[in-house]
Amino acid sequence: MSNLKRFLLPALLGGMGGFIIGIVGLSIFVRYNFFGSAAIFTNVLPQEQNVVIKVEEKPVFIPQPDYFSDAINKIEPRVVAIQSFSGGTLVRSGSGVILTQDGLIGTLNSIVPPLLIVQVSANGKIYSGKVVFRNYANNLAIISIGESGLEVAGLKSELPALGQNLLVFAKTVSFGQDKPLVAEALVSQTDTDRGLFKITIPYDQFLFGSVLIDDTGSVLGLLDFRTQKPAIIKAKALEESLSSALTKSK
């Protein structure tokens, strides 16, 4: 064992000395470029890099214009909340749109089934509604609330452009007051030959009978959810049902 120690101790000291001498010698060779050694070791050894970290003083936000603010203000007084009751129990609810100054309102026929009591909440007031016309083919109904001086919605029959952003505006009753609901919609398909278009919007039970508007506040139609998929009852169908209701009342 003593012989082994005598052998290992000099070898260990020699190895450490050789390592130190090699490091020092290497740095001298590279520093003074003996025999072109600097170029060789520069390509082999990793080089220290000066990294500059750029930090923005403030986050940069790109403002998006609010195209629909005026449209919402325009359509808000022209949309109503509708509730149908049976024996004091709420059975159906949804929205409708004011079509005439004397209180004719367009809504979904499925919101106001026969034999139910209809209440319409508009501009902070509650009215008793009466169904004066039904269009079963288009699931439309025209309700009269016997009011005057109401603000009428503008109907637009032209098709929106593919990819155009639209808004869905609805009203619901909360604690006796009508409250607005707004959702975004995107035109996902248009068919100019048939005069049809489709939108992309998630199913929402509170959006039955809501109005589909563009950025001018014009009504493109009412929204229905057949099999929980959005179906648009176009402005033209609303106009035809209104015309039939007016003709019937004469």
C-alpha positions in Angstrom: 0.0 0.0 0.0 2.8 2.4 0.8 4.4 1.6 -2.6 1.0 2.5 -4.3 0.8 5.8 -2.5 4.4 6.6 -3.6 3.3 5.9 -7.2 -0.1 7.7 -7.2 1.0 10.9 -5.4 3.7 11.9 -8.0 1.3 10.9 -10.9 -1.5 13.1 -9.5 0.7 16.1 -8.9 2.2 15.7 -12.3 -1.2 15.5 -14.0 -2.4 18.6 -12.2 0.7 20.5 -13.2 0.4 19.4 -16.8 -3.2 20.5 -16.9 -2.3 24.0 -15.5 0.6 24.4 -17.9 -1.6 23.3 -20.8 -4.3 25.9 -20.0 -1.7 28.7 -19.6 0.2 27.7 -22.7 -3.0 27.5 -24.7 -4.0 31.0 -23.7 -0.5 32.4 -24.6 -0.6 30.6 -28.0 -4.0 32.1 -28.8 -3.2 35.5 -27.5 0.0 36.0 -29.4 -1.0 33.9 -32.4 2.1 31.6 -32.3 2.2 29.6 -35.6 -1.4 30.9 -36.5 -2.9 29.2 -33.5 -5.4 31.9 -32.8 -7.3 31.3 -36.0 -7.4 27.5 -35.3 -8.7 27.8 -31.8 -11.1 30.6 -32.7 -13.0 28.2 -35.0 -12.9 25.3 -32.5 -13.7 27.0 -29.1 -17.1 28.6 -28.4 -16.9 32.4 -28.6 -18.4 34.8 -26.1 -21.2 36.7 -27.7 -22.5 40.1 -26.7 -26.3 39.7 -26.4 -28.4 42.9 -26.4 -31.8 42.4 -24.9 -34.4 44.8 -26.3 -37.2 45.7 -23.9 -40.1 47.8 -25.0 -40.8 50.6 -22.6 -44.6 50.2 -23.2 -46.7 47.4 -24.8 -47.9 48.4 -28.3 -51.7 48.1 -28.9 -53.3 48.5 -32.3 -56.7 50.2 -31.8 -59.6 48.5 -33.5 -62.4 50.8 -34.7 -65.8 50.2 -33.1 -67.9 49.8 -36.3 -71.1 48.8 -34.5 -71.4 51.3 -31.7 -73.7 53.6 -33.8 -75.6 50.5 -35.1 -76.3 49.2 -31.6 -77.6 52.6 -30.5 -79.8 52.8 -33.6 -81.3 49.3 -33.2 -81.8 49.2 -29.5 -85.1 51.1 -29.2 -86.5 49.1 -32.2 -86.1 45.6 -30.7 -88.5 44.2 -28.0 -88.5 41.3 -25.6 -91.4 38.9 -25.9 -92.8 36.4 -23.3 -95.6 33.9 -23.7 -97.4 32.6 -20.6 -99.8 29.8 -19.8 -101.7 30.0 -16.5 -99.1 32.4 -15.2 -96.1 30.2 -16.1 -93.6 31.4 -18.7 -93.6 29.0 -21.6 -91.7 30.8 -24.4 -89.5 33.9 -24.7 -87.5 35.6 -27.3 -87.2 38.9 -29.3 -89.0 40.8 -32.0 -88.5 43.9 -34.1 -90.8 46.9 -34.5 -92.1 47.2 -38.0 -94.6 50.0 -37.8 -95.0 53.2 -35.7 -98.4 52.0 -34.5 -97.1 48.8 -32.9 -96.8 46.0 -35.4 -93.9 43.7 -34.4 -92.3 40.8 -36.3 -91.2 37.8 -34.3 -90.9 34.0 -34.6 -94.2 32.1 -34.7 -92.7 29.5 -32.3 -92.2 32.2 -29.6 -96.0 33.0 -29.5 -97.9 29.7 -29.8 -101.7 29.9 -30.0 -103.8 30.1 -26.8 -101.0 31.7 -24.8 -100.9 35.2 -23.2 -98.3 37.4 -24.9 -96.4 40.2 -23.2 -94.1 42.6 -25.0 -91.5 44.7 -23.1 -90.4 47.7 -25.1 -88.5 50.8 -23.9 -89.3 50.2 -20.3 -93.0 49.5 -20.7 -94.9 46.2 -20.8 -97.7 45.7 -23.3 -100.3 43.0 -23.9 -99.5 41.6 -27.4 -102.0 40.1 -29.8 -101.0 37.9 -32.8 -102.6 39.3 -35.9 -100.9 37.2 -38.6 -99.0 33.9 -38.8 -96.7 32.7 -41.5 -96.1 29.1 -40.7 -93.9 28.4 -43.7 -91.3 31.0 -42.6 -92.0 30.6 -38.8 -93.0 34.2 -38.6 -95.7 36.0 -36.6 -96.9 39.6 -36.6 -97.9 41.0 -33.1 -99.8 44.2 -32.4 -99.3 46.1 -29.1 -101.6 49.0 -29.9 -99.0 51.7 -29.4 -98.2 54.8 -31.4 -95.0 56.8 -32.2 -92.7 53.8 -32.0 -89.3 53.8 -33.7 -89.3 51.5 -36.8 -86.4 49.3 -37.8 -85.0 49.6 -41.3 -85.2 46.3 -43.3 -82.4 45.5 -45.8 -83.0 42.8 -48.5 -79.5 42.9 -50.0 -77.2 40.0 -49.3 -74.2 40.7 -47.1 -70.7 39.9 -48.4 -68.9 36.6 -47.7 -66.8 37.1 -44.6 -68.6 40.2 -43.5 -69.0 40.8 -39.7 -72.5 41.2 -38.5 -74.2 41.6 -35.1 -77.1 39.7 -33.5 -79.1 41.9 -31.2 -81.7 40.5 -28.8 -83.6 41.5 -25.7 -84.5 39.5 -22.6 -86.5 40.4 -19.5 -84.7 40.6 -16.2 -86.4 41.8 -13.0 -89.2 43.3 -15.0 -86.8 45.3 -17.4 -85.8 44.5 -20.9 -82.1 44.0 -21.2 -80.1 44.0 -24.5 -78.0 41.0 -25.6 -75.4 41.3 -28.3 -73.4 38.6 -30.1 -71.0 38.6 -33.1 -71.8 36.7 -36.3 -69.7 36.0 -39.4 -71.2 35.5 -42.9 -69.9 32.0 -43.8 -71.8 31.3 -47.1 -73.7 33.3 -49.7 -75.8 32.1 -52.6 -76.7 35.0 -54.9 -78.7 32.8 -57.3 -81.1 31.7 -54.5 -80.7 34.9 -52.5 -79.5 33.1 -49.4 -76.7 33.4 -46.9 -75.5 31.6 -43.8 -73.8 32.8 -40.7 -71.5 31.3 -38.0 -72.7 31.8 -34.5 -72.9 29.5 -31.4 -76.3 28.3 -30.3 -77.8 30.4 -27.6 -81.4 29.9 -26.2 -81.7 33.6 -25.5 -81.2 34.6 -29.2 -84.5 33.2 -30.6 -86.1 36.0 -32.6 -83.1 38.3 -32.3 -82.3 40.6 -35.2 -79.3 40.3 -37.5 -77.9 43.7 -38.3 -75.0 45.2 -40.3 -72.8 48.1 -39.3 -75.5 50.6 -40.3 -78.0 49.1 -38.0 -80.2 47.8 -40.8 -82.0 44.5 -40.2 -81.1 41.7 -42.5 -83.5 39.2 -40.8 -84.5 37.4 -37.7 -82.5 34.5 -36.2 -84.0 31.1 -35.5 -82.2 28.0 -34.3 -83.6 25.0 -36.1 -82.0 21.9 -34.7 -79.8 24.3 -32.8 -78.2 25.6 -36.0 -78.7 29.2 -37.0 -81.4 29.8 -39.6 -82.0 33.3 -41.0 -85.6 34.5 -41.7 -84.7 37.2 -44.2 -85.9 40.8 -44.3 -87.9 40.1 -47.4 -90.0 37.5 -45.6 -90.6 40.0 -42.9 -91.8 42.6 -45.4 -94.2 40.1 -47.0 -95.6 39.0 -43.7 -96.1 42.7 -42.7 -97.8 43.4 -46.0 -100.2 40.4 -45.5 -101.0 41.5 -41.9 -101.8 45.0 -43.1 -104.0 43.7 -45.9 -105.8 41.4 -43.5 -106.6 44.2 -41.1 -108.3 46.3 -43.8 
